[in-house]
Amino acid sequence: MKYILILMLCSGTAEKCFKEVKHEFLFEDYYSCITNGYNLSNDTLNTFGKPTVNSNKFYVKFMCFEDKGENT
């Protein structure tokens, strides 16, 4: 079974999340998907930088879903 990673950037200041982003790569297992979710969350926050993350209270939500065959 392959897994799809979905990430969503959220702002604690605005109290909302922005449009979710589906990662284009299918992961071989849940472990690979979820650990990449943590890495990509960190990369996303680093892209904005400390001042922007602090002022917007950004955080990243992510989940891994089993691919049901629509993307294979």
PQR file with spaces between the fields and no chain letter, atoms N, CA, C, O and H, PARSE charges and radii, in Angstrom:
ATOM       1  N    MET     1       0.850   -1.182    0.000 -0.4000 1.5000
ATOM       2  CA   MET     1       0.000    0.000    0.000 -0.0000 2.0000
ATOM       3  C    MET     1       0.893    1.242    0.000  0.5500 1.7000
ATOM       4  O    MET     1       1.872    1.319    0.742 -0.5500 1.4000
ATOM       5  N    LYS     2       0.545    2.186   -0.826 -0.4000 1.5000
ATOM       6  CA   LYS     2       1.271    3.459   -0.881 -0.0000 2.0000
ATOM       7  C    LYS     2       0.490    4.524   -0.127  0.5500 1.7000
ATOM       8  O    LYS     2      -0.716    4.401    0.088 -0.5500 1.4000
ATOM       9  H    LYS     2      -0.251    2.123   -1.428  0.4000 1.0000
ATOM      10  N    TYR     3       1.215    5.589    0.277 -0.4000 1.5000
ATOM      11  CA   TYR     3       0.612    6.648    1.089 -0.0000 2.0000
ATOM      12  C    TYR     3       0.810    8.015    0.477  0.5500 1.7000
ATOM      13  O    TYR     3       1.837    8.296   -0.141 -0.5500 1.4000
ATOM      14  H    TYR     3       2.195    5.689    0.102  0.4000 1.0000
ATOM      15  N    ILE     4      -0.197    8.870    0.661 -0.4000 1.5000
ATOM      16  CA   ILE     4      -0.210   10.239    0.164 -0.0000 2.0000
ATOM      17  C    ILE     4      -0.073   11.171    1.365  0.5500 1.7000
ATOM      18  O    ILE     4      -0.742   10.985    2.381 -0.5500 1.4000
ATOM      19  H    ILE     4      -1.031    8.642    1.163  0.4000 1.0000
ATOM      20  N    LEU     5       0.789   12.165    1.246 -0.4000 1.5000
ATOM      21  CA   LEU     5       1.000   13.144    2.303 -0.0000 2.0000
ATOM      22  C    LEU     5       0.256   14.438    1.957  0.5500 1.7000
ATOM      23  O    LEU     5       0.429   14.993    0.872 -0.5500 1.4000
ATOM      24  H    LEU     5       1.333   12.316    0.421  0.4000 1.0000
ATOM      25  N    ILE     6      -0.569   14.906    2.890 -0.4000 1.5000
ATOM      26  CA   ILE     6      -1.302   16.162    2.736 -0.0000 2.0000
ATOM      27  C    ILE     6      -0.818   17.117    3.827  0.5500 1.7000
ATOM      28  O    ILE     6      -0.837   16.774    5.009 -0.5500 1.4000
ATOM      29  H    ILE     6      -0.710   14.455    3.771  0.4000 1.0000
ATOM      30  N    LEU     7      -0.381   18.327    3.426 -0.4000 1.5000
ATOM      31  CA   LEU     7       0.074   19.341    4.378 -0.0000 2.0000
ATOM      32  C    LEU     7      -0.824   20.565    4.302  0.5500 1.7000
ATOM      33  O    LEU     7      -1.382   20.882    3.252 -0.5500 1.4000
ATOM      34  H    LEU     7      -0.366   18.606    2.465  0.4000 1.0000
ATOM      35  N    MET     8      -0.952   21.252    5.442 -0.4000 1.5000
ATOM      36  CA   MET     8      -1.758   22.464    5.489 -0.0000 2.0000
ATOM      37  C    MET     8      -1.073   23.467    6.422  0.5500 1.7000
ATOM      38  O    MET     8      -0.820   23.167    7.589 -0.5500 1.4000
ATOM      39  H    MET     8      -0.498   20.995    6.295  0.4000 1.0000
ATOM      40  N    LEU     9      -0.779   24.657    5.898 -0.4000 1.5000
ATOM      41  CA   LEU     9      -0.209   25.735    6.702 -0.0000 2.0000
ATOM      42  C    LEU     9      -1.336   26.454    7.422  0.5500 1.7000
ATOM      43  O    LEU     9      -2.350   26.803    6.818 -0.5500 1.4000
ATOM      44  H    LEU     9      -0.985   24.901    4.950  0.4000 1.0000
ATOM      45  N    CYS    10      -1.150   26.672    8.718 -0.4000 1.5000
ATOM      46  CA   CYS    10      -2.164   27.340    9.533 -0.0000 2.0000
ATOM      47  C    CYS    10      -1.550   28.528   10.261  0.5500 1.7000
ATOM      48  O    CYS    10      -0.347   28.566   10.517 -0.5500 1.4000
ATOM      49  H    CYS    10      -0.326   26.389    9.208  0.4000 1.0000
ATOM      50  N    SER    11      -2.392   29.487   10.586 -0.4000 1.5000
ATOM      51  CA   SER    11      -1.974   30.666   11.328 -0.0000 2.0000
ATOM      52  C    SER    11      -2.763   30.749   12.623  0.5500 1.7000
ATOM      53  O    SER    11      -3.992   30.821   12.610 -0.5500 1.4000
ATOM      54  H    SER    11      -3.370   29.456   10.379  0.4000 1.0000
ATOM      55  N    GLY    12      -2.046   30.739   13.744 -0.4000 1.5000
ATOM      56  CA   GLY    12      -2.690   30.907   15.034 -0.0000 2.0000
ATOM      57  C    GLY    12      -3.197   32.320   15.226  0.5500 1.7000
ATOM      58  O    GLY    12      -4.184   32.533   15.929 -0.5500 1.4000
ATOM      59  H    GLY    12      -1.047   30.681   13.755  0.4000 1.0000
ATOM      60  N    THR    13      -2.535   33.293   14.608 -0.4000 1.5000
ATOM      61  CA   THR    13      -2.956   34.690   14.698 -0.0000 2.0000
ATOM      62  C    THR    13      -4.283   34.902   13.974  0.5500 1.7000
ATOM      63  O    THR    13      -5.195   35.524   14.518 -0.5500 1.4000
ATOM      64  H    THR    13      -1.732   33.120   14.036  0.4000 1.0000
ATOM      65  N    ALA    14      -4.391   34.392   12.757 -0.4000 1.5000
ATOM      66  CA   ALA    14      -5.615   34.551   11.960 -0.0000 2.0000
ATOM      67  C    ALA    14      -6.659   33.486   12.315  0.5500 1.7000
ATOM      68  O    ALA    14      -7.813   33.574   11.895 -0.5500 1.4000
ATOM      69  H    ALA    14      -3.650   33.887   12.315  0.4000 1.0000
ATOM      70  N    GLU    15      -6.245   32.488   13.086 -0.4000 1.5000
ATOM      71  CA   GLU    15      -7.125   31.377   13.466 -0.0000 2.0000
ATOM      72  C    GLU    15      -7.754   30.709   12.249  0.5500 1.7000
ATOM      73  O    GLU    15      -8.961   30.475   12.204 -0.5500 1.4000
ATOM      74  H    GLU    15      -5.308   32.417   13.427  0.4000 1.0000
ATOM      75  N    LYS    16      -6.911   30.407   11.266 -0.4000 1.5000
ATOM      76  CA   LYS    16      -7.388   29.700   10.077 -0.0000 2.0000
ATOM      77  C    LYS    16      -6.242   28.933    9.445  0.5500 1.7000
ATOM      78  O    LYS    16      -5.066   29.199    9.695 -0.5500 1.4000
ATOM      79  H    LYS    16      -5.930   30.597   11.303  0.4000 1.0000
ATOM      80  N    CYS    17      -6.624   27.981    8.624 -0.4000 1.5000
ATOM      81  CA   CYS    17      -5.653   27.224    7.837 -0.0000 2.0000
ATOM      82  C    CYS    17      -5.855   27.570    6.374  0.5500 1.7000
ATOM      83  O    CYS    17      -6.960   27.884    5.933 -0.5500 1.4000
ATOM      84  H    CYS    17      -7.579   27.765    8.422  0.4000 1.0000
ATOM      85  N    PHE    18      -4.772   27.505    5.645 -0.4000 1.5000
ATOM      86  CA   PHE    18      -4.813   27.812    4.221 -0.0000 2.0000
ATOM      87  C    PHE    18      -5.037   26.522    3.430  0.5500 1.7000
ATOM      88  O    PHE    18      -5.096   25.435    4.004 -0.5500 1.4000
ATOM      89  H    PHE    18      -3.874   27.250    6.004  0.4000 1.0000
ATOM      90  N    LYS    19      -5.159   26.649    2.139 -0.4000 1.5000
ATOM      91  CA   LYS    19      -5.468   25.505    1.282 -0.0000 2.0000
ATOM      92  C    LYS    19      -4.445   24.384    1.481  0.5500 1.7000
ATOM      93  O    LYS    19      -3.237   24.614    1.527 -0.5500 1.4000
ATOM      94  H    LYS    19      -5.111   27.532    1.672  0.4000 1.0000
ATOM      95  N    GLU    20      -4.972   23.173    1.597 -0.4000 1.5000
ATOM      96  CA   GLU    20      -4.087   22.023    1.772 -0.0000 2.0000
ATOM      97  C    GLU    20      -3.293   21.757    0.500  0.5500 1.7000
ATOM      98  O    GLU    20      -3.734   22.055   -0.610 -0.5500 1.4000
ATOM      99  H    GLU    20      -5.954   22.987    1.560  0.4000 1.0000
ATOM     100  N    VAL    21      -2.110   21.187    0.697 -0.4000 1.5000
ATOM     101  CA   VAL    21      -1.232   20.851   -0.419 -0.0000 2.0000
ATOM     102  C    VAL    21      -0.964   19.354   -0.381  0.5500 1.7000
ATOM     103  O    VAL    21      -0.522   18.809    0.630 -0.5500 1.4000
ATOM     104  H    VAL    21      -1.752   20.946    1.599  0.4000 1.0000
ATOM     105  N    LYS    22      -1.241   18.704   -1.502 -0.4000 1.5000
ATOM     106  CA   LYS    22      -0.992   17.271   -1.619 -0.0000 2.0000
ATOM     107  C    LYS    22       0.415   17.080   -2.180  0.5500 1.7000
ATOM     108  O    LYS    22       0.739   17.577   -3.259 -0.5500 1.4000
ATOM     109  H    LYS    22      -1.600   19.147   -2.324  0.4000 1.0000
ATOM     110  N    HIS    23       1.234   16.359   -1.438 -0.4000 1.5000
ATOM     111  CA   HIS    23       2.600   16.079   -1.896 -0.0000 2.0000
ATOM     112  C    HIS    23       2.522   15.210   -3.133  0.5500 1.7000
ATOM     113  O    HIS    23       1.714   14.283   -3.191 -0.5500 1.4000
ATOM     114  H    HIS    23       0.971   15.955   -0.562  0.4000 1.0000
ATOM     115  N    GLU    24       3.359   15.498   -4.130 -0.4000 1.5000
ATOM     116  CA   GLU    24       3.254   14.796   -5.414 -0.0000 2.0000
ATOM     117  C    GLU    24       3.823   13.384   -5.384  0.5500 1.7000
ATOM     118  O    GLU    24       3.552   12.591   -6.285 -0.5500 1.4000
ATOM     119  H    GLU    24       4.016   16.251   -4.083  0.4000 1.0000
ATOM     120  N    PHE    25       4.601   13.063   -4.368 -0.4000 1.5000
ATOM     121  CA   PHE    25       5.265   11.766   -4.274 -0.0000 2.0000
ATOM     122  C    PHE    25       4.429   10.790   -3.455  0.5500 1.7000
ATOM     123  O    PHE    25       3.898   11.163   -2.409 -0.5500 1.4000
ATOM     124  H    PHE    25       4.821   13.708   -3.636  0.4000 1.0000
ATOM     125  N    LEU    26       4.306    9.565   -3.907 -0.4000 1.5000
ATOM     126  CA   LEU    26       3.642    8.511   -3.132 -0.0000 2.0000
ATOM     127  C    LEU    26       4.704    7.782   -2.320  0.5500 1.7000
ATOM     128  O    LEU    26       5.748    7.404   -2.851 -0.5500 1.4000
ATOM     129  H    LEU    26       4.737    9.262   -4.757  0.4000 1.0000
ATOM     130  N    PHE    27       4.442    7.589   -1.055 -0.4000 1.5000
ATOM     131  CA   PHE    27       5.388    6.937   -0.163 -0.0000 2.0000
ATOM     132  C    PHE    27       5.094    5.447   -0.082  0.5500 1.7000
ATOM     133  O    PHE    27       3.940    5.026   -0.168 -0.5500 1.4000
ATOM     134  H    PHE    27       3.594    7.896   -0.623  0.4000 1.0000
ATOM     135  N    GLU    28       6.143    4.656    0.084 -0.4000 1.5000
ATOM     136  CA   GLU    28       6.031    3.198    0.107 -0.0000 2.0000
ATOM     137  C    GLU    28       5.334    2.667    1.348  0.5500 1.7000
ATOM     138  O    GLU    28       4.710    1.607    1.303 -0.5500 1.4000
ATOM     139  H    GLU    28       7.080    4.998    0.154  0.4000 1.0000
ATOM     140  N    ASP    29       5.434    3.393    2.459 -0.4000 1.5000
ATOM     141  CA   ASP    29       4.808    2.943    3.695 -0.0000 2.0000
ATOM     142  C    ASP    29       4.447    4.140    4.570  0.5500 1.7000
ATOM     143  O    ASP    29       4.863    5.269    4.308 -0.5500 1.4000
ATOM     144  H    ASP    29       5.941    4.254    2.496  0.4000 1.0000
ATOM     145  N    TYR    30       3.667    3.872    5.611 -0.4000 1.5000
ATOM     146  CA   TYR    30       3.198    4.939    6.500 -0.0000 2.0000
ATOM     147  C    TYR    30       4.365    5.643    7.185  0.5500 1.7000
ATOM     148  O    TYR    30       4.380    6.870    7.284 -0.5500 1.4000
ATOM     149  H    TYR    30       3.328    2.956    5.825  0.4000 1.0000
ATOM     150  N    TYR    31       5.335    4.874    7.655 -0.4000 1.5000
ATOM     151  CA   TYR    31       6.490    5.448    8.349 -0.0000 2.0000
ATOM     152  C    TYR    31       7.202    6.485    7.478  0.5500 1.7000
ATOM     153  O    TYR    31       7.504    7.584    7.943 -0.5500 1.4000
ATOM     154  H    TYR    31       5.323    3.877    7.575  0.4000 1.0000
ATOM     155  N    SER    32       7.464    6.142    6.237 -0.4000 1.5000
ATOM     156  CA   SER    32       8.144    7.069    5.312 -0.0000 2.0000
ATOM     157  C    SER    32       7.317    8.330    5.095  0.5500 1.7000
ATOM     158  O    SER    32       7.855    9.435    5.030 -0.5500 1.4000
ATOM     159  H    SER    32       7.219    5.249    5.860  0.4000 1.0000
ATOM     160  N    CYS    33       6.029    8.155    4.986 -0.4000 1.5000
ATOM     161  CA   CYS    33       5.135    9.289    4.771 -0.0000 2.0000
ATOM     162  C    CYS    33       5.133   10.223    5.976  0.5500 1.7000
ATOM     163  O    CYS    33       5.317   11.430    5.825 -0.5500 1.4000
ATOM     164  H    CYS    33       5.592    7.257    5.039  0.4000 1.0000
ATOM     165  N    ILE    34       4.927    9.674    7.166 -0.4000 1.5000
ATOM     166  CA   ILE    34       4.773   10.500    8.357 -0.0000 2.0000
ATOM     167  C    ILE    34       6.087   11.184    8.734  0.5500 1.7000
ATOM     168  O    ILE    34       6.075   12.337    9.165 -0.5500 1.4000
ATOM     169  H    ILE    34       4.778    8.692    7.289  0.4000 1.0000
ATOM     170  N    THR    35       7.212   10.499    8.580 -0.4000 1.5000
ATOM     171  CA   THR    35       8.488   11.140    8.911 -0.0000 2.0000
ATOM     172  C    THR    35       8.819   12.240    7.910  0.5500 1.7000
ATOM     173  O    THR    35       9.412   13.255    8.277 -0.5500 1.4000
ATOM     174  H    THR    35       7.222    9.562    8.230  0.4000 1.0000
ATOM     175  N    ASN    36       8.444   12.049    6.662 -0.4000 1.5000
ATOM     176  CA   ASN    36       8.625   13.118    5.674 -0.0000 2.0000
ATOM     177  C    ASN    36       7.705   14.292    5.965  0.5500 1.7000
ATOM     178  O    ASN    36       8.049   15.437    5.670 -0.5500 1.4000
ATOM     179  H    ASN    36       7.962   11.225    6.364  0.4000 1.0000
ATOM     180  N    GLY    37       6.547   14.022    6.536 -0.4000 1.5000
ATOM     181  CA   GLY    37       5.645   15.100    6.935 -0.0000 2.0000
ATOM     182  C    GLY    37       6.311   16.028    7.947  0.5500 1.7000
ATOM     183  O    GLY    37       6.190   17.250    7.851 -0.5500 1.4000
ATOM     184  H    GLY    37       6.268   13.092    6.776  0.4000 1.0000
ATOM     185  N    TYR    38       7.009   15.445    8.911 -0.4000 1.5000
ATOM     186  CA   TYR    38       7.724   16.267    9.894 -0.0000 2.0000
ATOM     187  C    TYR    38       8.838   17.067    9.234  0.5500 1.7000
ATOM     188  O    TYR    38       9.011   18.251    9.523 -0.5500 1.4000
ATOM     189  H    TYR    38       7.107   14.453    8.989  0.4000 1.0000
ATOM     190  N    ASN    39       9.586   16.431    8.356 -0.4000 1.5000
ATOM     191  CA   ASN    39      10.680   17.129    7.670 -0.0000 2.0000
ATOM     192  C    ASN    39      10.163   18.261    6.786  0.5500 1.7000
ATOM     193  O    ASN    39      10.720   19.360    6.792 -0.5500 1.4000
ATOM     194  H    ASN    39       9.446   15.469    8.121  0.4000 1.0000
ATOM     195  N    LEU    40       9.103   17.996    6.028 -0.4000 1.5000
ATOM     196  CA   LEU    40       8.548   19.023    5.145 -0.0000 2.0000
ATOM     197  C    LEU    40       7.886   20.152    5.937  0.5500 1.7000
ATOM     198  O    LEU    40       7.886   21.300    5.495 -0.5500 1.4000
ATOM     199  H    LEU    40       8.651   17.104    6.024  0.4000 1.0000
ATOM     200  N    SER    41       7.325   19.833    7.101 -0.4000 1.5000
ATOM     201  CA   SER    41       6.769   20.878    7.965 -0.0000 2.0000
ATOM     202  C    SER    41       7.869   21.817    8.419  0.5500 1.7000
ATOM     203  O    SER    41       7.707   23.037    8.386 -0.5500 1.4000
ATOM     204  H    SER    41       7.326   18.899    7.461  0.4000 1.0000
ATOM     205  N    ASN    42       8.980   21.252    8.840 -0.4000 1.5000
ATOM     206  CA   ASN    42      10.127   22.057    9.259 -0.0000 2.0000
ATOM     207  C    ASN    42      10.652   22.905    8.107  0.5500 1.7000
ATOM     208  O    ASN    42      10.936   24.090    8.287 -0.5500 1.4000
ATOM     209  H    ASN    42       9.112   20.261    8.867  0.4000 1.0000
ATOM     210  N    ASP    43      10.782   22.308    6.927 -0.4000 1.5000
ATOM     211  CA   ASP    43      11.241   23.055    5.745 -0.0000 2.0000
ATOM     212  C    ASP    43      10.302   24.208    5.418  0.5500 1.7000
ATOM     213  O    ASP    43      10.746   25.304    5.079 -0.5500 1.4000
ATOM     214  H    ASP    43      10.551   21.346    6.781  0.4000 1.0000
ATOM     215  N    THR    44       8.999   23.952    5.523 -0.4000 1.5000
ATOM     216  CA   THR    44       7.999   24.983    5.230 -0.0000 2.0000
ATOM     217  C    THR    44       8.157   26.167    6.177  0.5500 1.7000
ATOM     218  O    THR    44       8.180   27.317    5.738 -0.5500 1.4000
ATOM     219  H    THR    44       8.638   23.061    5.799  0.4000 1.0000
ATOM     220  N    LEU    45       8.265   25.891    7.468 -0.4000 1.5000
ATOM     221  CA   LEU    45       8.416   26.975    8.444 -0.0000 2.0000
ATOM     222  C    LEU    45       9.732   27.724    8.238  0.5500 1.7000
ATOM     223  O    LEU    45       9.774   28.946    8.379 -0.5500 1.4000
ATOM     224  H    LEU    45       8.246   24.957    7.825  0.4000 1.0000
ATOM     225  N    ASN    46      10.800   27.009    7.907 -0.4000 1.5000
ATOM     226  CA   ASN    46      12.086   27.656    7.642 -0.0000 2.0000
ATOM     227  C    ASN    46      12.026   28.570    6.427  0.5500 1.7000
ATOM     228  O    ASN    46      12.746   29.567    6.366 -0.5500 1.4000
ATOM     229  H    ASN    46      10.766   26.016    7.793  0.4000 1.0000
ATOM     230  N    THR    47      11.180   28.245    5.467 -0.4000 1.5000
ATOM     231  CA   THR    47      11.021   29.081    4.278 -0.0000 2.0000
ATOM     232  C    THR    47      10.500   30.471    4.645  0.5500 1.7000
ATOM     233  O    THR    47      10.919   31.472    4.064 -0.5500 1.4000
ATOM     234  H    THR    47      10.595   27.436    5.517  0.4000 1.0000
ATOM     235  N    PHE    48       9.592   30.521    5.603 -0.4000 1.5000
ATOM     236  CA   PHE    48       9.026   31.801    6.027 -0.0000 2.0000
ATOM     237  C    PHE    48       9.965   32.577    6.930  0.5500 1.7000
ATOM     238  O    PHE    48       9.950   33.808    6.927 -0.5500 1.4000
ATOM     239  H    PHE    48       9.251   29.708    6.075  0.4000 1.0000
ATOM     240  N    GLY    49      10.774   31.882    7.694 -0.4000 1.5000
ATOM     241  CA   GLY    49      11.708   32.544    8.598 -0.0000 2.0000
ATOM     242  C    GLY    49      11.094   32.835    9.959  0.5500 1.7000
ATOM     243  O    GLY    49       9.875   32.906   10.115 -0.5500 1.4000
ATOM     244  H    GLY    49      10.786   30.882    7.697  0.4000 1.0000
ATOM     245  N    LYS    50      11.967   32.998   10.928 -0.4000 1.5000
ATOM     246  CA   LYS    50      11.560   33.169   12.320 -0.0000 2.0000
ATOM     247  C    LYS    50      10.624   34.354   12.563  0.5500 1.7000
ATOM     248  O    LYS    50       9.602   34.178   13.227 -0.5500 1.4000
ATOM     249  H    LYS    50      12.957   32.940   10.801  0.4000 1.0000
ATOM     250  N    PRO    51      10.929   35.565   12.050 -0.5600 1.5000
ATOM     251  CA   PRO    51      10.029   36.698   12.324  0.2800 2.0000
ATOM     252  C    PRO    51       8.604   36.483   11.800  0.5500 1.7000
ATOM     253  O    PRO    51       7.634   36.802   12.488 -0.5500 1.4000
ATOM     254  N    THR    52       8.479   35.948   10.594 -0.4000 1.5000
ATOM     255  CA   THR    52       7.165   35.730    9.994 -0.0000 2.0000
ATOM     256  C    THR    52       6.400   34.628   10.723  0.5500 1.7000
ATOM     257  O    THR    52       5.200   34.751   10.968 -0.5500 1.4000
ATOM     258  H    THR    52       9.266   35.688   10.035  0.4000 1.0000
ATOM     259  N    VAL    53       7.104   33.556   11.065 -0.4000 1.5000
ATOM     260  CA   VAL    53       6.465   32.464   11.802 -0.0000 2.0000
ATOM     261  C    VAL    53       5.996   32.960   13.161  0.5500 1.7000
ATOM     262  O    VAL    53       4.883   32.648   13.584 -0.5500 1.4000
ATOM     263  H    VAL    53       8.079   33.456   10.866  0.4000 1.0000
ATOM     264  N    ASN    54       6.836   33.731   13.852 -0.4000 1.5000
ATOM     265  CA   ASN    54       6.466   34.265   15.158 -0.0000 2.0000
ATOM     266  C    ASN    54       5.271   35.208   15.079  0.5500 1.7000
ATOM     267  O    ASN    54       4.344   35.097   15.881 -0.5500 1.4000
ATOM     268  H    ASN    54       7.740   33.985   13.509  0.4000 1.0000
ATOM     269  N    SER    55       5.283   36.125   14.132 -0.4000 1.5000
ATOM     270  CA   SER    55       4.209   37.124   14.068 -0.0000 2.0000
ATOM     271  C    SER    55       2.871   36.522   13.636  0.5500 1.7000
ATOM     272  O    SER    55       1.813   37.000   14.044 -0.5500 1.4000
ATOM     273  H    SER    55       6.037   36.215   13.481  0.4000 1.0000
ATOM     274  N    ASN    56       2.918   35.481   12.818 -0.4000 1.5000
ATOM     275  CA   ASN    56       1.688   34.831   12.348 -0.0000 2.0000
ATOM     276  C    ASN    56       1.334   33.575   13.136  0.5500 1.7000
ATOM     277  O    ASN    56       0.276   32.979   12.936 -0.5500 1.4000
ATOM     278  H    ASN    56       3.777   35.093   12.486  0.4000 1.0000
ATOM     279  N    LYS    57       2.237   33.182   14.035 -0.4000 1.5000
ATOM     280  CA   LYS    57       2.066   31.930   14.794 -0.0000 2.0000
ATOM     281  C    LYS    57       1.740   30.764   13.856  0.5500 1.7000
ATOM     282  O    LYS    57       0.806   29.996   14.086 -0.5500 1.4000
ATOM     283  H    LYS    57       3.096   33.666   14.197  0.4000 1.0000
ATOM     284  N    PHE    58       2.546   30.660   12.787 -0.4000 1.5000
ATOM     285  CA   PHE    58       2.350   29.593   11.812 -0.0000 2.0000
ATOM     286  C    PHE    58       2.632   28.228   12.424  0.5500 1.7000
ATOM     287  O    PHE    58       3.512   28.074   13.271 -0.5500 1.4000
ATOM     288  H    PHE    58       3.304   31.285   12.601  0.4000 1.0000
ATOM     289  N    TYR    59       1.865   27.245   11.975 -0.4000 1.5000
ATOM     290  CA   TYR    59       2.139   25.848   12.265 -0.0000 2.0000
ATOM     291  C    TYR    59       1.648   25.035   11.076  0.5500 1.7000
ATOM     292  O    TYR    59       0.847   25.514   10.272 -0.5500 1.4000
ATOM     293  H    TYR    59       1.150   27.370   11.286  0.4000 1.0000
ATOM     294  N    VAL    60       2.133   23.805   10.971 -0.4000 1.5000
ATOM     295  CA   VAL    60       1.773   22.952    9.839 -0.0000 2.0000
ATOM     296  C    VAL    60       1.047   21.718   10.360  0.5500 1.7000
ATOM     297  O    VAL    60       1.511   21.044   11.280 -0.5500 1.4000
ATOM     298  H    VAL    60       2.783   23.417   11.624  0.4000 1.0000
ATOM     299  N    LYS    61      -0.096   21.441    9.755 -0.4000 1.5000
ATOM     300  CA   LYS    61      -0.836   20.206   10.032 -0.0000 2.0000
ATOM     301  C    LYS    61      -0.577   19.274    8.853  0.5500 1.7000
ATOM     302  O    LYS    61      -0.523   19.717    7.706 -0.5500 1.4000
ATOM     303  H    LYS    61      -0.473   21.988    9.008  0.4000 1.0000
ATOM     304  N    PHE    62      -0.418   18.001    9.136 -0.4000 1.5000
ATOM     305  CA   PHE    62      -0.255   17.055    8.036 -0.0000 2.0000
ATOM     306  C    PHE    62      -0.810   15.696    8.425  0.5500 1.7000
ATOM     307  O    PHE    62      -0.904   15.345    9.601 -0.5500 1.4000
ATOM     308  H    PHE    62      -0.461   17.642   10.068  0.4000 1.0000
ATOM     309  N    MET    63      -1.176   14.940    7.387 -0.4000 1.5000
ATOM     310  CA   MET    63      -1.710   13.593    7.563 -0.0000 2.0000
ATOM     311  C    MET    63      -1.272   12.731    6.391  0.5500 1.7000
ATOM     312  O    MET    63      -1.003   13.230    5.299 -0.5500 1.4000
ATOM     313  H    MET    63      -1.100   15.225    6.432  0.4000 1.0000
ATOM     314  N    CYS    64      -1.206   11.437    6.635 -0.4000 1.5000
ATOM     315  CA   CYS    64      -0.905   10.469    5.582 -0.0000 2.0000
ATOM     316  C    CYS    64      -2.137    9.587    5.362  0.5500 1.7000
ATOM     317  O    CYS    64      -2.721    9.066    6.312 -0.5500 1.4000
ATOM     318  H    CYS    64      -1.425   11.032    7.523  0.4000 1.0000
ATOM     319  N    PHE    65      -2.511    9.435    4.120 -0.4000 1.5000
ATOM     320  CA   PHE    65      -3.674    8.627    3.747 -0.0000 2.0000
ATOM     321  C    PHE    65      -3.247    7.517    2.821  0.5500 1.7000
ATOM     322  O    PHE    65      -2.344    7.692    2.003 -0.5500 1.4000
ATOM     323  H    PHE    65      -2.037    9.859    3.348  0.4000 1.0000
ATOM     324  N    GLU    66      -3.900    6.361    2.947 -0.4000 1.5000
ATOM     325  CA   GLU    66      -3.645    5.274    2.011 -0.0000 2.0000
ATOM     326  C    GLU    66      -4.118    5.689    0.635  0.5500 1.7000
ATOM     327  O    GLU    66      -5.203    6.252    0.485 -0.5500 1.4000
ATOM     328  H    GLU    66      -4.633    6.219    3.612  0.4000 1.0000
ATOM     329  N    ASP    67      -3.301    5.410   -0.370 -0.4000 1.5000
ATOM     330  CA   ASP    67      -3.685    5.669   -1.753 -0.0000 2.0000
ATOM     331  C    ASP    67      -4.658    4.577   -2.189  0.5500 1.7000
ATOM     332  O    ASP    67      -4.333    3.391   -2.139 -0.5500 1.4000
ATOM     333  H    ASP    67      -2.420    4.953   -0.248  0.4000 1.0000
ATOM     334  N    LYS    68      -5.822    4.974   -2.607 -0.4000 1.5000
ATOM     335  CA   LYS    68      -6.861    4.016   -3.019 -0.0000 2.0000
ATOM     336  C    LYS    68      -6.793    3.681   -4.491  0.5500 1.7000
ATOM     337  O    LYS    68      -7.698    3.044   -5.030 -0.5500 1.4000
ATOM     338  H    LYS    68      -6.086    5.937   -2.648  0.4000 1.0000
ATOM     339  N    GLY    69      -5.700    4.115   -5.162 -0.4000 1.5000
ATOM     340  CA   GLY    69      -5.538    3.771   -6.562 -0.0000 2.0000
ATOM     341  C    GLY    69      -5.819    4.895   -7.528  0.5500 1.7000
ATOM     342  O    GLY    69      -5.573    4.753   -8.725 -0.5500 1.4000
ATOM     343  H    GLY    69      -4.964    4.633   -4.724  0.4000 1.0000
ATOM     344  N    GLU    70      -6.337    6.024   -7.032 -0.4000 1.5000
ATOM     345  CA   GLU    70      -6.656    7.140   -7.927 -0.0000 2.0000
ATOM     346  C    GLU    70      -5.389    7.785   -8.491  0.5500 1.7000
ATOM     347  O    GLU    70      -5.423    8.405   -9.554 -0.5500 1.4000
ATOM     348  H    GLU    70      -6.537    6.139   -6.059  0.4000 1.0000
ATOM     349  N    ASN    71      -4.267    7.635   -7.772 -0.4000 1.5000
ATOM     350  CA   ASN    71      -3.037    8.334   -8.161 -0.0000 2.0000
ATOM     351  C    ASN    71      -1.941    7.399   -8.646  0.5500 1.7000
ATOM     352  O    ASN    71      -0.801    7.839   -8.799 -0.5500 1.4000
ATOM     353  H    ASN    71      -4.239    7.131   -6.909  0.4000 1.0000
ATOM     354  N    THR    72      -2.230    6.159   -8.887 -0.4000 1.5000
ATOM     355  CA   THR    72      -1.194    5.222   -9.312 -0.0000 2.0000
ATOM     356  C    THR    72      -1.249    4.984  -10.792  0.5500 1.7000
ATOM     357  O    THR    72      -0.446    4.218  -11.325 -0.5500 1.4000
ATOM     358  H    THR    72      -3.156    5.802   -8.763  0.4000 1.0000
